[in-house]
């Protein structure tokens, strides 16, 4: 059976799964496509959940990635509210939670990741919430108002975005972070310090090096959180944002090779024939860093969908972009290109107190990442420098009298 006529089943109706469907049809796929999602909602955007959607600035309808008519017009069978329970790679079937069994010629695992649960007493109390799905935010919304005491556990992107939004809505917010720095997993210390000071200036109390011991409550309802030192932090609501866990169990049970995610090659192929994995669940080659890793981003979801679709169709693979991310907090937009881990030098460009600056990360003289705050030129050019593995003198990167256009022209010109 040719790529054009294969029956493709996609497990996971998020951004990655939908992109696979869109790309397949764009590449001329004519066969049956089934998109399976365990949420009752059609594919929607996750990034606005902790920002515009929580604050009521973005209506639910605007979250959806495609209108209702798209699926019928492109002959996509949408199976929502059901999850995949078992994959038989030999028979090429997948069993769903509603008892149905689907056969497939090509299978795409885009099951994403779930919020990491805290293994502490009281985690099941009424008032302890997660920040991952539309339903999670819908449960939070009634409490997002002035005067409510909110404890955010985890100072990563999601936790700080929620803290900013809730503070702007009048809530009293405290953030608990076990590490010595906010955004420590995704950014360097200069960026962490800047956002720490920004949140504190906005009235958010941030506790670093603080470990949660248990949640406490009365009558099954949350009243506070006990720290490892014994202190109790009073709160009406606790939002847990301590990372995610890849939903790879179904692949593991099927005998597909996994690590910190479902292992794939450059074409998103798994160890099983005609089975692909993309998005948050995939442990993929990181082309620009000569290692593998699991990325949690819109860029990765879209790129993965395009890669899998091209592989299924036997089409040329899409160009591989540098990993990129963003975060909106208050009036600040943090744009990141590349992965800073492993950097042996950082260069500050601009003044943080101005609210517009960037930090470039170098390894052995080559630019491997950039964090840009309210500075699109630094992000755009920095992304090109990372992609090229360009070497730029730290003194030039930090000199704002030299434009990024000049730096780009010099660093990227053929020698």
C-alpha positions in Angstrom: 0.0 0.0 0.0 1.4 3.4 -1.0 1.8 6.3 1.5 -1.0 8.1 -0.2 -3.6 5.4 0.5 -2.4 4.1 3.9 -4.8 4.2 6.9 -3.2 6.4 9.5 -4.2 6.4 13.1 -2.9 9.2 15.3 -3.0 8.7 19.0 -3.2 12.2 20.7 -5.4 15.1 19.6 -3.0 17.9 20.6 -1.0 20.2 18.5 1.4 17.5 17.3 -1.3 15.0 16.4 -3.3 17.6 14.5 -0.2 18.9 12.7 0.4 15.3 11.4 -3.2 15.2 10.1 -2.9 18.7 8.4 0.5 17.8 6.9 -0.7 14.5 5.6 -3.5 16.1 3.7 -1.3 18.9 2.4 1.1 16.3 1.1 -1.7 14.6 -0.8 -2.6 11.7 1.5 -5.9 10.2 0.3 -6.4 7.3 2.8 -8.4 7.1 5.9 -7.2 9.2 8.9 -8.4 8.7 12.5 -7.4 11.2 15.2 -7.9 9.8 18.8 -7.9 12.1 21.8 -8.6 11.4 25.5 -10.0 14.8 26.2 -13.6 15.7 25.1 -12.3 18.8 23.3 -11.1 19.0 19.7 -7.4 20.0 19.3 -6.7 23.3 21.0 -3.8 25.5 22.0 -2.2 25.0 25.4 0.1 28.0 25.8 -2.8 30.6 26.2 -4.4 28.5 29.0 -2.3 29.9 31.8 -2.4 33.4 30.3 -5.2 34.9 28.2 -7.7 32.1 28.8 -7.3 32.1 32.6 -7.7 35.9 32.6 -10.8 35.8 30.4 -9.2 37.7 27.6 -9.4 34.8 25.2 -12.7 33.0 24.6 -12.8 29.2 24.5 -13.7 29.1 20.8 -10.4 30.9 20.0 -8.4 28.2 21.6 -9.4 25.6 19.0 -6.7 25.0 16.3 -9.3 24.3 13.6 -12.9 25.0 13.1 -15.5 22.2 13.5 -15.9 22.0 9.7 -12.2 21.2 9.1 -12.5 17.6 10.1 -15.5 16.8 7.9 -14.1 18.7 4.9 -10.8 16.8 5.1 -12.3 13.5 5.9 -10.7 13.1 9.3 -12.5 10.8 11.8 -12.3 12.5 15.2 -12.6 10.1 18.2 -12.7 12.2 21.3 -13.0 11.3 25.0 -11.4 7.9 24.5 -7.8 6.8 25.1 -5.6 4.2 23.5 -5.1 1.2 25.8 -3.0 -1.3 23.8 -1.0 -1.4 20.6 -0.4 -4.7 18.8 2.5 -4.0 16.4 2.3 -7.4 14.8 -1.4 -7.3 14.0 -1.2 -3.5 13.4 -4.2 -2.7 15.7 -4.8 -0.4 18.6 -7.5 -1.0 21.3 -9.4 2.0 22.7 -10.9 2.5 26.1 -14.4 2.3 24.7 -13.8 -1.2 23.5 -13.2 -0.4 19.8 -10.3 -1.8 17.9 -8.7 0.2 15.1 -6.5 -1.3 12.4 -3.7 0.8 10.9 -1.1 0.9 8.2 0.8 3.7 10.0 0.5 4.6 13.6 1.6 8.0 15.1 2.0 8.2 18.9 1.4 11.8 19.9 0.1 11.1 23.4 1.9 14.1 24.9 2.7 14.3 28.6 0.7 14.7 31.8 1.3 16.9 34.8 3.7 15.4 37.3 1.9 14.5 40.5 3.4 15.4 43.9 3.8 12.3 46.1 2.8 14.0 49.3 0.1 13.6 51.8 -3.0 15.8 51.0 -2.4 16.0 47.3 -5.9 14.7 46.8 -7.6 17.5 48.8 -10.2 19.7 47.2 -8.4 22.8 46.2 -5.2 21.2 44.9 -5.2 21.7 41.2 -3.0 21.0 38.2 -2.2 23.3 35.3 -2.2 21.3 32.1 -5.6 21.0 30.3 -8.5 23.3 29.5 -10.5 21.4 32.1 -7.8 22.3 34.7 -8.1 26.0 34.0 -11.9 25.7 34.0 -11.7 24.3 37.5 -9.4 27.2 38.5 -11.3 30.0 37.0 -14.0 30.4 39.8 -11.2 30.9 42.3 -9.2 33.4 40.2 -10.4 36.5 41.9 -9.4 39.3 44.3 -8.6 38.2 47.8 -8.1 34.5 47.2 -4.8 33.1 48.6 -3.1 31.0 46.0 0.0 28.9 46.4 1.8 28.0 43.2 4.1 25.0 43.6 6.9 25.2 41.0 8.5 28.3 39.4 8.8 27.2 35.8 7.0 28.7 32.8 3.5 27.5 33.7 3.8 28.3 37.4 5.1 31.9 36.8 2.7 32.6 34.0 -0.2 31.6 36.3 1.3 33.6 39.1 1.4 36.7 36.9 -2.1 36.2 35.6 -3.6 35.6 39.0 -1.8 38.6 40.5 -3.2 40.8 37.8 -6.6 39.5 38.7 -6.2 40.5 42.3 -5.3 37.2 44.0 -2.7 37.0 46.7 0.0 34.7 45.3 2.8 32.8 46.9 5.2 30.7 44.8 7.1 27.7 46.3 10.3 26.6 44.4 12.6 23.8 45.6 15.5 25.1 43.5 17.6 28.2 44.3 16.4 29.9 41.1 13.1 30.4 39.3 13.1 29.1 35.7 16.2 27.1 36.6 15.4 24.3 34.2 14.9 26.5 31.1 17.1 29.6 31.6 20.3 30.9 33.1 20.7 32.7 36.4 20.5 36.3 34.9 17.0 35.5 33.5 16.0 33.8 36.7 17.0 36.7 38.8 15.2 39.2 36.5 11.9 37.4 36.7 12.3 36.8 40.5 12.6 40.5 41.0 9.8 41.2 38.5 7.4 39.0 40.4 8.4 40.3 43.8 7.9 43.8 42.6 4.4 42.9 41.5 3.6 41.6 45.0 4.2 37.9 44.5 5.9 36.2 47.5 8.5 33.7 46.1 10.1 31.2 48.4 13.3 29.6 47.0 15.0 26.5 48.3 11.6 25.6 49.9 10.4 22.1 49.9 6.8 21.0 50.3 6.2 18.3 53.0 2.4 18.0 52.7 -0.9 19.7 52.0 -3.1 20.2 55.0 -6.9 20.6 55.2 -10.1 20.4 57.0 -13.1 18.3 56.0 -11.4 17.3 52.8 -10.7 20.9 51.7 -7.3 22.5 51.4 -6.3 25.0 54.0 -2.5 25.2 53.7 0.8 23.6 52.8 3.4 22.4 55.3 7.0 23.0 54.4 9.9 20.7 55.2 11.0 23.0 58.0 7.5 22.7 59.6 6.1 26.1 58.7 2.6 26.2 57.3 1.7 28.4 54.4 -2.1 29.3 54.4 -3.8 29.0 51.0 -7.3 28.6 49.6 -6.0 27.0 46.3 -2.7 25.3 45.4 -1.6 25.1 41.8 0.9 22.3 41.1 3.3 23.0 38.2 6.3 20.8 38.8 6.9 19.5 35.3 5.4 16.7 33.2 5.7 13.0 32.6 5.6 11.6 29.1 2.6 9.4 28.3 4.8 6.5 26.9 3.3 3.6 28.9 1.3 2.3 25.9 4.5 2.2 23.8 6.4 0.4 26.6 3.7 -2.2 26.9 3.9 -2.8 23.1 7.6 -3.5 23.3 8.6 -0.2 21.6 12.0 1.2 22.8 11.7 4.0 25.3 13.9 6.1 27.5 12.8 9.4 28.9 10.1 9.2 26.2 9.5 7.1 23.1 12.8 6.8 21.3 12.7 7.9 17.6 15.1 8.6 14.8 15.4 11.7 12.5 12.2 10.6 10.7 10.2 10.2 13.9 10.3 6.4 13.5 10.2 4.2 16.6 11.8 0.8 17.0 8.5 -0.7 15.6 7.8 -0.8 11.9 5.4 1.9 10.7 5.0 3.4 14.2 6.1 7.0 14.7 6.2 9.2 17.9 6.2 13.0 18.0 5.6 15.9 20.4 6.1 15.9 24.1 6.2 12.1 24.3 9.1 11.7 21.8 12.8 11.3 22.7 14.2 12.7 19.5 17.6 13.5 18.0 18.5 17.2 18.8 20.3 17.9 15.5 22.0 21.1 16.6 23.4 19.5 19.8 24.4 16.1 18.7 22.4 14.4 21.4 18.9 13.3 22.0 16.3 14.9 24.2 12.6 15.5 24.8 11.2 18.9 24.0 8.0 20.4 25.4 7.1 23.2 23.0 4.8 24.3 20.2 7.8 24.3 17.8 8.5 20.6 18.6 4.9 19.6 18.2 4.5 21.3 14.8 7.9 20.1 13.5 7.3 16.6 14.7 3.9 16.4 12.9 5.6 17.5 9.7 8.4 15.0 10.0 6.1 12.1 10.7 3.8 13.0 7.8 6.7 13.3 5.4 8.1 10.0 6.5 4.7 8.3 6.0 4.3 9.8 2.6 7.9 9.2 1.5 8.3 12.9 1.0 11.4 14.9 1.7 11.7 15.8 5.4 11.1 19.4 6.5 14.0 21.5 7.6 14.9 21.1 11.2 14.7 24.3 13.2 16.5 25.3 16.4 14.3 24.6 19.4 12.4 27.7 20.4 10.1 28.7 23.3 8.3 31.7 24.7 6.7 32.9 27.9 4.4 35.9 28.6 4.4 37.3 32.1 2.9 40.7 32.8 4.1 43.0 30.0 7.1 40.9 29.4 7.7 38.4 26.6 10.6 36.0 27.1 11.7 34.4 23.8 14.2 31.6 23.8 16.1 30.0 21.0 18.3 27.0 21.6 19.1 25.0 24.7 21.4 26.7 27.2 22.4 23.6 29.1 26.2 23.0 28.8 27.1 26.6 28.2 30.5 27.6 29.6 29.9 31.4 29.2 27.0 33.8 29.2 26.9 37.3 27.7 24.5 40.0 28.8 23.3 42.4 26.1 21.4 45.4 27.3 20.3 46.4 30.8 17.8 44.2 32.6 16.4 47.2 34.5 15.3 48.7 31.1 13.0 45.7 30.6 14.6 45.0 27.2 17.7 42.8 27.1 19.1 39.4 26.2 21.4 36.8 27.5 23.5 34.8 25.0 24.9 31.4 25.9 28.2 30.2 24.4 30.0 26.8 24.5 33.6 26.7 23.4 33.0 30.1 21.7 29.9 29.1 19.7 26.4 30.5 20.4 24.2 27.7 21.6 21.2 29.6 22.9 19.7 33.0 23.6 17.1 34.3 26.0 15.5 37.6 24.9 13.2 39.7 27.0 11.1 42.1 25.0 13.8 42.1 22.3 12.7 40.4 19.1 15.9 41.4 17.2 18.0 39.5 19.7 15.8 36.5 19.4 15.5 36.5 15.7 19.2 36.9 15.0 20.2 34.8 18.0 18.2 31.9 16.5 20.2 32.2 13.3 23.5 32.3 15.2 22.5 29.1 17.1 21.4 27.3 13.9 24.7 28.1 12.3 26.8 27.3 15.4 28.3 30.7 14.8 31.2 32.0 16.8 30.9 35.6 18.0 33.3 37.5 20.2 31.6 38.0 23.6 32.6 41.6 23.6 30.7 42.2 20.4 27.6 40.3 21.6 27.5 42.5 24.7 28.1 45.8 22.9 24.7 47.3 22.1 26.4 50.0 19.9 26.9 47.1 17.4 23.5 46.2 15.9 22.4 42.6 15.7 22.2 43.1 12.0 25.9 43.9 11.9 26.7 40.9 14.2 24.7 38.6 11.9 26.3 39.9 8.8 29.8 39.3 10.1 29.1 36.0 11.8 27.1 34.4 9.1 28.9 35.7 6.0 30.9 33.1 4.0 34.5 33.2 4.9 
